[in-house]
Amino acid sequence: MTYECLHCKKEIKNLEKNFVRCPYCGFRALSKKRSPIAKEVKTN
């Protein structure tokens, strides 16, 4: 799963187990990258 730093906007491929911090700038707020494919949901 890839994450993105909210401060420097760089992609982080994998994180260490108990260490949630950007390895580039040290910022502690990360967001999960969404897939570029839109999901289709059926409605009845």
C-alpha positions in Angstrom: 0.0 0.0 0.0 1.3 3.4 -0.9 1.0 6.5 1.2 1.6 10.2 0.5 3.1 12.8 2.8 0.7 15.7 3.4 3.6 18.1 3.8 6.1 17.3 1.0 3.7 15.3 -1.3 6.2 12.4 -1.8 5.1 8.8 -2.2 6.1 6.3 0.5 5.9 2.7 -0.6 6.1 1.0 2.7 6.3 2.1 6.4 8.1 0.6 9.3 5.9 -1.3 11.8 5.7 1.2 14.7 7.1 4.3 13.0 4.6 6.4 11.1 6.7 9.3 9.8 7.8 10.6 6.4 11.4 9.5 5.8 12.0 12.6 3.7 10.7 15.5 5.9 9.8 13.8 9.2 6.1 14.9 9.0 3.7 12.6 10.9 0.5 13.1 8.7 0.2 10.6 5.9 -2.7 9.7 3.6 -3.4 6.6 1.7 -3.1 6.9 -2.1 -6.4 6.1 -3.9 -6.4 3.9 -6.9 -6.9 5.8 -10.2 -9.7 3.4 -11.3 -13.2 4.4 -10.4 -15.3 1.6 -8.9 -18.7 0.8 -10.3 -21.6 0.2 -7.8 -24.9 -1.3 -8.9 -28.1 0.1 -7.5 -31.4 -1.8 -7.4 
